[in-house]
Amino acid sequence: MKKLSIKLKVTIWYTVVMIIISAAALFAMNSFSRNMMEASMENGLKQAVNEMAKQISRPEGRMRPVRDFELYSHGVYMMVYDDKKKLMRGMVPFGISDEFSFSDNELRVTSHDGNQYYEYDRLIHFQDMPDCWLKGIVSVSEEMSAVDASTRNNIILSAVLILIAAAGGYIIISRAFVPVETIRKTAKEISESRDLSRRISIGEGNDEIYALASTFDEMLDKIESSFNQEKQFTSDASHELRTPVAVILSECEYSQECAKTVDEYKESVASIKRQAGRMSKLISELLTISRMDKNTISIELEEIDLSELLSFVCDEQVEINDKNIALTRNIQSNVTATCDRLLITRLFINLISNAYRYIGDGDKISVNLSEADGNVIFSVEDNGIGIAEKDLPKIWERFYRADSARTSDEHDSMGLGLSMVKWIAKCHNGSVSVESKPGEGSIFTFVMPKNIE
């Protein structure tokens, strides 16, 4: 069975609701009209009979001639009976037998040939002649026929209005869903063509559908950006691995075909070892990046003495770097924070080693650590080559190097360190920023709360 479209479902739903509401309104109106009509007939009948009774009886207690009075008015039939309950004056409504029951000052509902009537009697007393009965009758069925006719007309009118509203609603919904159809078609075309540069672009609007389209476009922007980053990442990783592999293959061929002495063999093996170590380091960092993307790196928070940890990292960096560089430490004592020891250590190492990498002999590095307003502030300042302003936003991207003329072999850099720093800062609800001028140096600043909530 074919499923109904949303447009048709919505139209059917509100049509059913309109039918229910209209039926309830018509039922209430019909009930109210009947009650009002019945009350009006009852009051009118009593009033007419009582008024007639006053006119028949003279003040001195004698009976006025009945022929002088109108015995039918506004749907009320009047009949005068003697004390023997025989009709003296008036006309019995058509279809009613003349056998009536009488009860003074009592309103009764009677049925004759399937029709309903109200009856109301008054017994009139005279001083010098026998009493008489005054009976008033009004047809309920005749009066209610007007209400029934009005109800039928209202039902027909309501049905016509519901049909018009349903048709109009379907047209309005169809027009409202035109952007949805545009979204569907565009999404299908993007899926089939794999062209992530396309956008829905249905124009400006303030309703939810336009907001949905705008959200889809934003999502496509992020997907395209992520896809391009993945392609660039794959290309850069392949390029980084290709160089050491080419060196290893070249050295192996040299060893097999050209090396004659032990020193030549040792030099070739040393070169192979260096390139293999470089490949191992790159693969390790790629695995770390992959775990970062998948959020599979577990973060173990503990209270850490950052002053002590940073001093240890600085000692290690001075020891492993053989350049003639002065490392100045401005480390406030007893600075503690809740953080992951391994990740924060990695952040310290990456930023300090990055400073070492891009300065020369005789240059200076200043490492600073302090706390203020519940935050830990760590910065690394150098007077090295600096970074051009146009490159500052890009240095956090993977495999990006501001100075493309400098090879990774020269600095032992693969362009992954700063992207890791940014991720670690984010994991600790912190931020990392950079200020730099070409030829003057750079300042990298990391700020994080002392206590992660």
Summary of the structure (lengths in Angstrom):
residues: 453
radius of gyration: 50.5
end to end distance: 53.8
largest distance: 165.3
contacts: 1236
relative contact order: 0.06
helix: 54%
strand: 19%
